[in-house]
Amino acid sequence: MTEDFDLRRHDALFASRCTAAEWERIRAFRDQPNFMAGPRRHEGTMRPFFAHNLILNKVVTEAWRFQILVFTLYLDSVRDPSVPRSGLTVANLQRICTQLQLASPGRVYAFLNVMKFGGYLSAQRSTSDSRLVHLTPTPRFLEIVEEWNDNIFASIDAASGSDLVGEKARFPDLGREMRTRGAEGLLVGWLPLDPFPEVFHFASTDGGWLLMEHIVLRSITGDQQLQRGPVQLSIRSLAKQFSGSRSNLLRLLDRAYEMDLLDEPPGVNGLVRPSSRLACAFLTFMASFLGFFEMHTKAALAARSPELLACD
């Protein structure tokens, strides 16, 4: 059975967890007429994307590891050849992750080893200091990253009517600029999940993010007049796609029910119904996430304005 779904029902709660300026940014993106097309586009591409890249799935489908990956790319992007110790090194990534409390030094070291083993990073000794090893994203990895960028741009365009996909075609470096500015936003204090502990409950567990995205977006139907209903769920099938263990995902759902994030216990007739609060939190988080990258991409385009004027 379905019922009317009000995307704004819990706005007072979410607004109380944000600064006024941050809430206005999120709300403005979310309240666009075609907003729902953005999260749906995102889910429709990200699930098969990670399913086909199994090591990346294991590495980045949990919130902290995703941010570690962001900073892995960022450090390589801002490397200054005139400063030997700049760039992507174990020590530099450990420093950022310690500063932001993302991971211990040992976990960072293990993360980078997995990435090297998977063929996503290569290592080269510095010519100026043989003790210094720089890591570099491989062409294979950068191709996957650019595909991720394209999916983000397409999701933003679907939600807001922008043409970032077209701008990326004009400026191939736009994805790198978006990632770099986004990482700098995290470094100066943007905390994407803090206003949404409902989302964090899922995003902090292997496979949890993809599970949450799947059940919320399958439960919400319609475009302008939204409806919320139950979702038929096969944990066994989804665990394979999301690189999470079946038992861990079941425990995640059990705990979600205890936290009032599901309307009924998981496993009843194979159905799951996300609560109104979870659905609103996830979709409002997606507005924050996609809007953040749109903001930084448009800033990158604005910084190119002298070049654009010269071209005209």
KETOR-520016 format. One record per residue (C-alpha): residue number from 1; chain; x, y, z. Coordinates in steps of 0.001 Angstrom, whole numbers, plus 524288, in hexadecimal, padded with zeros to 5 digits. Each point is the difference from the previous one (the first is absolute). Layout:
! KETOR-520016
- num  chaine  px  py  pz
- NUM  A  X  Y  Z
...
//
This chain:
! KETOR-520016
- num  chaine  px  py  pz
- 1  A  80000  80000  80000
- 2  A  8051F  80D81  7FC6E
- 3  A  7FD92  80D22  8065B
- 4  A  802AE  80E32  7FCD1
- 5  A  80DFC  803FE  802CF
- 6  A  803AD  80DBC  80440
- 7  A  80E5B  8028E  7FD42
- 8  A  7FFB3  80C02  808E6
- 9  A  7F9D1  7F95E  80BBE
- 10  A  80C63  7FFD8  8084F
- 11  A  805F1  80CCE  7FB62
- 12  A  7FFAA  8063E  80D79
- 13  A  80821  7F4C4  80568
- 14  A  80A18  80067  7F512
- 15  A  800CD  80EE2  8002A
- 16  A  802E9  7FF9F  80EA1
- 17  A  80C30  7F7F3  7FD1C
- 18  A  80589  8098E  7F5E2
- 19  A  80459  80E04  7FF77
- 20  A  7F5F0  808F2  7F9D4
- 21  A  80874  801EE  7F3F2
- 22  A  8025F  7F16B  7FE3B
- 23  A  7F19B  7FCDB  8018D
- 24  A  7FC54  80A42  7F5EB
- 25  A  809BB  7FA1F  7F660
- 26  A  7FA90  7F253  80211
- 27  A  7F1CB  80423  7FF85
- 28  A  801CD  80806  7F39D
- 29  A  805A2  7F456  7F8BB
- 30  A  7F623  7F637  80544
- 31  A  7F3FF  8085D  7FD24
- 32  A  8026E  800C5  7F16D
- 33  A  7F4AF  7FA5F  7F805
- 34  A  8078E  7F47F  7FA55
- 35  A  80852  7FD07  80BEF
- 36  A  7FBD5  7F1BB  8013A
- 37  A  805D0  7FD1A  7F2A7
- 38  A  80D93  802A5  805A9
- 39  A  80052  7F5C7  80ADA
- 40  A  7F957  7F63C  7F6FC
- 41  A  80A37  80252  7F591
- 42  A  80A9F  7FE74  80A47
- 43  A  7FAC2  7F310  8051E
- 44  A  7FDC0  7FAAD  7F26B
- 45  A  80E40  801D5  7FC53
- 46  A  80770  7FE55  80CC4
- 47  A  7FADD  7F294  80386
- 48  A  804C6  7F952  7F37E
- 49  A  80C17  808A9  80005
- 50  A  804C4  7FABC  80D09
- 51  A  7FB24  7F23A  7FD46
- 52  A  8091C  7FF93  7F439
- 53  A  80BAB  80560  8078D
- 54  A  800E4  7F671  80B42
- 55  A  80C67  804DE  8068B
- 56  A  7FB40  80E05  7FF97
- 57  A  7F308  7FB41  8055A
- 58  A  806EA  7FA0C  80B9F
- 59  A  808A9  80BE5  8019F
- 60  A  7F63F  80B30  7FF14
- 61  A  7F237  7FB84  80368
- 62  A  801B1  8047A  80E06
- 63  A  8000D  80E7C  8031F
- 64  A  80DAF  80186  80587
- 65  A  80678  7F844  7F51E
- 66  A  7F8FA  80817  7F5C1
- 67  A  805EB  80C4E  805D6
- 68  A  80D60  7F994  80089
- 69  A  7FEAA  7FD76  7F16D
- 70  A  7FC5F  80E4C  7FDCC
- 71  A  80C79  8044D  806BE
- 72  A  80815  7F5D9  7F8D1
- 73  A  7FC34  8068B  7F340
- 74  A  80131  80D9C  805CD
- 75  A  80E0B  7FE33  8048F
- 76  A  8041A  7FB4A  7F29F
- 77  A  7F8EC  80B5C  7F97D
- 78  A  806BF  80A90  80835
- 79  A  80DBE  7FA6E  7FF54
- 80  A  80A2C  80A8E  7FDAF
- 81  A  80C17  7FA9C  7F8FC
- 82  A  8083C  80A96  8066A
- 83  A  7FC44  7FAEA  80D8C
- 84  A  8050D  7F1FF  800E4
- 85  A  7F79D  7FC13  80B93
- 86  A  7F33F  804E3  7FA26
- 87  A  7F676  7F714  7F90C
- 88  A  7FAA4  7F29E  80319
- 89  A  808D3  7F968  809DC
- 90  A  7FC82  7F6F4  80B1F
- 91  A  803FB  80A5C  809E0
- 92  A  7F7F6  80AE3  7F9BF
- 93  A  7F3B1  7F7C6  7FF4B
- 94  A  80207  7FB52  80DF6
- 95  A  8013D  80E27  80471
- 96  A  7F315  8041C  7F9BD
- 97  A  7F8CB  7F408  804F3
- 98  A  80514  80228  80DC9
- 99  A  7FC5A  80E64  7FF67
- 100  A  7F20A  7FCDA  7FBBB
- 101  A  7FF07  7F3B8  80877
- 102  A  7FD00  7F788  7F435
- 103  A  8095E  7F4E6  802A5
- 104  A  80BEF  7FBD7  807AB
- 105  A  80D68  8003E  7F957
- 106  A  7FFB2  7F12A  7FF33
- 107  A  7F2E0  7FFEA  7F94E
- 108  A  80498  80A0F  7F613
- 109  A  80BEB  7F79C  7FD18
- 110  A  7F75B  7F40D  7FDF6
- 111  A  7F6B7  807D8  7F769
- 112  A  80B05  80443  7F709
- 113  A  8053F  7F22F  7FF25
- 114  A  7F2AF  7FB02  7FBBA
- 115  A  7FF74  80AA8  7F5AF
- 116  A  80D99  7FC45  7FB1C
- 117  A  7FC82  7F198  7FFF2
- 118  A  7F3BF  802E9  7F825
- 119  A  807B4  8074C  7F5A0
- 120  A  7FA80  80D60  8037F
- 121  A  80C9A  8062B  804EB
- 122  A  80E21  7FEDA  7FBC9
- 123  A  80C03  803A2  8080C
- 124  A  80C35  80770  7FBF7
- 125  A  80BC8  803E8  80823
- 126  A  80369  80E5C  7FFD8
- 127  A  80BE3  80361  7F7DF
- 128  A  803ED  80A3A  80A27
- 129  A  7FE65  7F750  80C07
- 130  A  80047  7F134  7FEB2
- 131  A  7F914  7FEA3  80D1E
- 132  A  7F412  806FC  7FA84
- 133  A  7F5BE  7F838  7F872
- 134  A  7F530  806A7  7F859
- 135  A  7F39A  7F8C5  7FC74
- 136  A  7F915  8031E  7F34C
- 137  A  7F26C  7FC40  7FB28
- 138  A  80134  7F6AF  7F484
- 139  A  7F946  802B2  7F2ED
- 140  A  7F67C  7F516  80350
- 141  A  7FC4C  806A4  80CB5
- 142  A  7FECB  80D7D  7F9E0
- 143  A  7F6FB  7FA90  7F59A
- 144  A  7F70D  7FAC0  80AAD
- 145  A  800BC  80CEC  80769
- 146  A  7FC21  80794  7F3DE
- 147  A  7F46A  7F6E3  7FE3A
- 148  A  7FC0F  802FF  80E0C
- 149  A  8015E  80E94  7FD29
- 150  A  7F752  7FEAC  7F415
- 151  A  7F5A9  7F916  80814
- 152  A  80038  80AE4  80A1D
- 153  A  7FEE0  80A6E  7F578
- 154  A  7F4A7  7F8CB  7F994
- 155  A  7F913  7FEA2  80D31
- 156  A  80190  80E8B  802C6
- 157  A  7FB0F  80364  7F26A
- 158  A  7F41F  7F735  801BA
- 159  A  7FC7B  80696  80CDD
- 160  A  802E4  80E2C  7FCF5
- 161  A  7FFA5  801B3  7F142
- 162  A  80E6E  803B1  7FF7F
- 163  A  8087F  7FBB8  7F49F
- 164  A  80C1A  7FB79  8071C
- 165  A  80147  7F44D  7F6EB
- 166  A  800F0  80986  7F4BA
- 167  A  809BE  80877  80756
- 168  A  80845  7F3EE  802DF
- 169  A  80072  7FD4A  7F15C
- 170  A  80546  80DCF  7FDF4
- 171  A  80982  7FF4D  80B6A
- 172  A  804EB  7F20B  8023A
- 173  A  806EC  80406  80CA3
- 174  A  7F32B  8042F  80639
- 175  A  7FE9E  7F330  8077B
- 176  A  80D62  80195  80621
- 177  A  7FCE5  80E0E  803A9
- 178  A  7F31F  7FBC9  80620
- 179  A  806D8  7F57C  80803
- 180  A  80ACE  80935  80464
- 181  A  7F6B2  80AAE  80465
- 182  A  7F751  7F5FC  80694
- 183  A  80B83  7FA76  807AA
- 184  A  803E5  80DBA  80415
- 185  A  7F223  8020C  804E9
- 186  A  8017C  7F3FC  80895
- 187  A  80D33  804C3  804D9
- 188  A  7FA58  80CFA  80498
- 189  A  7F515  7F98D  8077C
- 190  A  7F48C  7FB8D  7F78F
- 191  A  7FA06  7F468  80736
- 192  A  7F68E  7F9DC  7F647
- 193  A  7FA51  7F584  808DC
- 194  A  7FF49  8072F  80CF5
- 195  A  7F258  805BD  7FDB3
- 196  A  7FAF7  7F2A8  7FBCE
- 197  A  802D1  7F55E  80A20
- 198  A  7F546  7F7E4  7F9AC
- 199  A  80857  7FF47  7F3BA
- 200  A  80C68  7FDDC  807BF
- 201  A  7FA1C  7F3C8  80629
- 202  A  80067  7F982  7F2A5
- 203  A  80BD3  806E6  7FA3B
- 204  A  808D5  7FB91  80B25
- 205  A  7FEB6  7F196  7FC4D
- 206  A  8054A  7F85D  7F45B
- 207  A  7F55A  7FF88  7F5B0
- 208  A  7F6F8  8082E  80872
- 209  A  7FFED  80C21  7F77F
- 210  A  7FC16  7F88A  7F3D0
- 211  A  7F5A1  7F88A  8079E
- 212  A  7FA26  80CA2  8054B
- 213  A  80025  80696  7F2BD
- 214  A  7F962  7F423  7FA0C
- 215  A  7F505  7FE7A  809DA
- 216  A  7FCE5  80E83  80138
- 217  A  7FF64  802AC  7F17E
- 218  A  7F84F  7F399  7FD45
- 219  A  7F64C  803F1  80A96
- 220  A  7FD5A  80DC0  7FAAA
- 221  A  7F7FA  800BD  7F388
- 222  A  7FA89  80B5B  7F841
- 223  A  805F3  80CE8  7FBE0
- 224  A  7F85D  80B89  80562
- 225  A  7F644  7F876  80850
- 226  A  808CD  7F668  8071A
- 227  A  7FB93  7F31A  805DE
- 228  A  806FE  7F743  809DB
- 229  A  7FE38  7F153  80056
- 230  A  806A1  7F326  803BC
- 231  A  80B5F  7FA30  7F874
- 232  A  801CA  7F1A1  7FCE0
- 233  A  80DB4  7FCBB  80450
- 234  A  80933  7F4A0  7FD8C
- 235  A  80B49  801D6  80977
- 236  A  8076B  7F499  7FA10
- 237  A  7FFD3  8062D  7F279
- 238  A  802FC  80DBB  804BA
- 239  A  80B2B  7FB8D  808CB
- 240  A  806DB  7FAB5  7F3E7
- 241  A  7FE22  80CD1  7F8B6
- 242  A  803CD  808B6  80B5B
- 243  A  80BC0  7F81C  804A8
- 244  A  7FA5D  7FEBC  80DA7
- 245  A  7FD3E  7F3CA  807BC
- 246  A  7F1DE  7FBB8  800FD
- 247  A  800A1  7FF19  80ED8
- 248  A  805C0  80DAB  80153
- 249  A  7F57A  805E8  7F759
- 250  A  7F551  7F907  8079B
- 251  A  8058B  80532  80CCC
- 252  A  8007E  80D83  7F9DD
- 253  A  7F18C  7FF2A  7FCB4
- 254  A  7FC7D  7FA95  80D62
- 255  A  806DD  80B64  80689
- 256  A  7F988  8097F  7F680
- 257  A  7F2B5  7FB15  8046F
- 258  A  803D2  8021A  80E3E
- 259  A  803B1  80E00  7FC54
- 260  A  7F2B5  80247  7F95D
- 261  A  80669  8009C  7F2AB
- 262  A  7F758  7F4EF  7FB10
- 263  A  7F153  7FF63  80212
- 264  A  7FFE6  7F169  802A5
- 265  A  80A04  7F585  80338
- 266  A  807F6  7FB89  7F433
- 267  A  7FCC8  7F2D1  7FA44
- 268  A  7F12D  80098  8018C
- 269  A  7FB56  7F9F8  7F332
- 270  A  80D0A  80418  7FA26
- 271  A  7FBCD  80E45  8009E
- 272  A  80721  80BEE  80529
- 273  A  7F99B  80D42  801CE
- 274  A  80939  80B6B  802E7
- 275  A  7FA13  80964  809C1
- 276  A  7FC2E  80DAA  7FBEB
- 277  A  80B84  80563  807D9
- 278  A  809F8  7F72A  7F954
- 279  A  7FAA2  802EA  7F27A
- 280  A  7FFF8  80EAB  80286
- 281  A  80D9A  7FF8A  8060E
- 282  A  805D1  7F86D  7F4A1
- 283  A  7F9EC  80897  7F583
- 284  A  80397  80C87  80724
- 285  A  80DE0  7FAEE  8019E
- 286  A  80062  7FD6E  7F14E
- 287  A  7FC07  80E25  7FDDF
- 288  A  80B5A  8040C  808AB
- 289  A  80988  7F6D3  7F92E
- 290  A  7FC51  802F8  7F1E6
- 291  A  7FE41  80E75  802ED
- 292  A  80D81  80098  80636
- 293  A  8065D  7FAA0  7F3BE
- 294  A  7F7C1  808BE  7F74C
- 295  A  80459  80BD8  807EF
- 296  A  80E5F  7FC78  7FEBF
- 297  A  7FEF2  7FC7A  7F1A6
- 298  A  7F9A2  80D0F  7FCFB
- 299  A  80AB8  806B7  807DA
- 300  A  80A15  7F918  7F78F
- 301  A  7F8EB  80492  7F3C9
- 302  A  7FF2D  80DD3  8052A
- 303  A  80EAC  7FFF2  80270
- 304  A  801B4  7FD13  7F196
- 305  A  7F882  80C2D  7FC11
- 306  A  80BE0  8075A  7FA6B
- 307  A  802C6  7F42C  7F782
- 308  A  7F1C1  7FF55  7FBDA
- 309  A  7FFEB  80E66  7FC88
- 310  A  80C62  7FE42  7F803
- 311  A  7F9C1  7F4B9  7F89F
- 312  A  7F411  80838  7FCEE
//
